[in-house]
Amino acid sequence: MAAGATHWYRDPAARRLILLGYVPWLAGVNLAWETAQAPFYTLWRDASPGYIAFSIVHCTLGDIAIGASALILALLLTRAGALAVWRWGRIAALTALIGTAYTVFSEWMNTIALQNWKYAESMPILRAFGLEIGVAPLLQWLLIPPLALFLGKRWRPRLWFLRK
């Protein structure tokens, strides 16, 4: 970064994009995804409707934390400057890669090591390196972070109390 350049965390436009663009889209799309992929887990068959709803909300909140952390880590690793000079493709790809890497670990930890949840027979499985990972959660993290960045960049709410 050039001397005197603004870091992303000091740029009000970048903070607005993250908080009012990326995170809301990340939350909404992940909520829809979690709801759609619930039948791919045994929870859908074995749990009460209330517990299924709780699990979907719980997982969506975790997705927001993972996605926001992945973006921040990507911004740090790319040494991103002010929003106007972001390298969008690199940031989106790195955010997706970080989220996907975490998901591979989390799915392994929760389905194999701790057995907190199980895939239903309908879950497509990717078998590689001795791991069995559900395709739905992998696609979730490959697709949603770049989509949320794209949507957040294009469509952010115009809130009266946040105007300059």
C-alpha positions in Angstrom: 0.0 0.0 0.0 1.3 3.4 -0.9 2.4 5.9 1.8 -0.6 7.9 3.0 -3.1 5.4 1.6 -6.2 4.6 3.6 -6.6 1.1 5.1 -9.9 -0.6 4.5 -10.8 -0.4 8.3 -10.3 3.4 8.3 -12.4 3.9 5.2 -16.0 4.8 6.0 -17.2 3.5 2.6 -15.6 0.1 3.2 -17.1 -0.2 6.7 -20.5 0.7 5.3 -20.2 -1.9 2.5 -19.2 -4.6 5.0 -21.9 -3.7 7.7 -24.7 -2.5 5.5 -24.0 -4.4 2.3 -22.1 -7.7 2.7 -23.3 -8.8 6.2 -27.1 -8.3 5.5 -26.9 -10.1 2.2 -24.7 -12.8 3.8 -27.3 -13.3 6.5 -30.3 -13.4 4.2 -28.8 -15.7 1.6 -27.4 -18.0 4.3 -30.7 -18.2 6.0 -32.3 -19.3 2.8 -29.5 -21.8 2.1 -29.7 -23.3 5.6 -33.4 -23.7 5.3 -33.1 -25.3 1.8 -30.3 -27.7 2.9 -31.9 -28.8 6.2 -33.4 -31.9 4.6 -29.9 -33.1 3.7 -29.3 -33.7 7.4 -31.0 -36.3 9.7 -32.1 -33.4 11.9 -34.9 -32.8 9.3 -36.3 -36.3 9.9 -35.5 -36.8 13.6 -36.1 -33.4 15.3 -39.1 -31.4 16.2 -40.1 -28.4 14.1 -39.1 -26.0 16.9 -35.6 -27.6 17.2 -35.2 -27.5 13.4 -36.1 -23.8 13.4 -33.6 -23.2 16.3 -30.9 -25.1 14.4 -31.4 -23.1 11.2 -31.2 -19.8 13.1 -28.2 -21.0 15.1 -26.4 -22.1 11.9 -27.2 -18.9 10.1 -25.7 -16.8 13.0 -22.6 -19.0 12.8 -22.5 -18.4 9.0 -22.6 -14.7 9.6 -19.6 -15.0 12.0 -17.7 -17.2 9.6 -18.4 -15.1 6.6 -17.6 -11.8 8.3 -14.4 -13.3 9.7 -13.4 -14.8 6.3 -13.9 -11.4 4.6 -11.9 -9.6 7.3 -9.1 -12.2 7.0 -9.2 -11.8 3.2 -8.9 -8.1 3.5 -6.0 -8.4 5.9 -4.2 -11.0 3.7 -4.6 -8.9 0.6 -3.6 -5.7 2.4 -6.7 -4.1 1.1 -6.8 -0.4 1.0 -9.8 1.9 0.6 -12.9 0.5 -1.0 -12.2 2.4 -4.2 -9.0 0.3 -4.8 -10.2 -3.1 -3.7 -9.2 -6.0 -5.9 -12.7 -7.5 -5.9 -12.0 -10.8 -7.6 -9.1 -11.6 -5.3 -10.9 -10.6 -2.2 -14.1 -12.6 -3.2 -12.1 -15.7 -4.1 -10.0 -15.6 -0.9 -13.1 -15.0 1.3 -14.8 -18.1 -0.4 -11.6 -20.1 0.1 -11.3 -19.2 3.8 -15.0 -20.0 4.4 -14.7 -23.3 2.5 -11.6 -24.3 4.4 -13.3 -23.6 7.7 -16.4 -25.6 6.5 -14.3 -28.6 5.6 -12.8 -28.6 9.1 -16.2 -28.0 10.8 -18.1 -30.6 8.8 -15.4 -33.2 9.6 -15.3 -32.2 13.3 -19.1 -32.3 13.6 -19.9 -35.3 11.5 -16.9 -37.6 12.2 -15.0 -36.5 15.3 -17.8 -35.3 17.6 -20.8 -36.8 15.7 -22.9 -33.7 16.5 -24.9 -34.2 13.3 -25.3 -36.6 10.5 -25.9 -36.4 6.8 -29.2 -37.8 5.4 -28.9 -40.4 2.6 -30.0 -37.6 0.2 -26.8 -35.5 0.9 -24.4 -35.6 -2.0 -21.0 -36.5 -0.6 -17.5 -35.5 -1.8 -14.9 -38.1 -0.8 -11.3 -36.9 -0.9 -8.2 -37.3 1.2 -10.0 -39.8 3.5 -12.8 -37.2 4.2 -16.5 -37.3 3.5 -17.9 -33.8 3.2 -21.4 -32.8 2.1 -21.6 -31.0 -1.2 -24.3 -28.6 0.0 -22.1 -26.9 2.7 -19.2 -26.8 0.3 -21.2 -25.1 -2.4 -22.6 -22.7 0.3 -19.2 -21.3 1.0 -17.9 -21.3 -2.5 -21.0 -19.4 -3.8 -22.5 -17.2 -1.0 -19.5 -15.0 0.1 -18.7 -13.8 -3.4 -22.5 -13.4 -4.1 -22.9 -11.4 -0.9 -20.0 -9.1 -1.8 -21.4 -8.6 -5.3 -24.9 -7.9 -4.0 -23.6 -5.7 -1.1 -21.6 -3.6 -3.6 -24.6 -3.1 -5.8 -27.5 -2.8 -3.4 -27.1 -1.3 0.0 -29.9 0.2 2.0 -30.2 4.0 2.1 -30.9 4.6 5.7 -31.7 8.2 6.7 -29.7 8.0 10.0 -26.5 6.9 8.2 -26.4 9.6 5.6 -23.6 12.1 5.7 
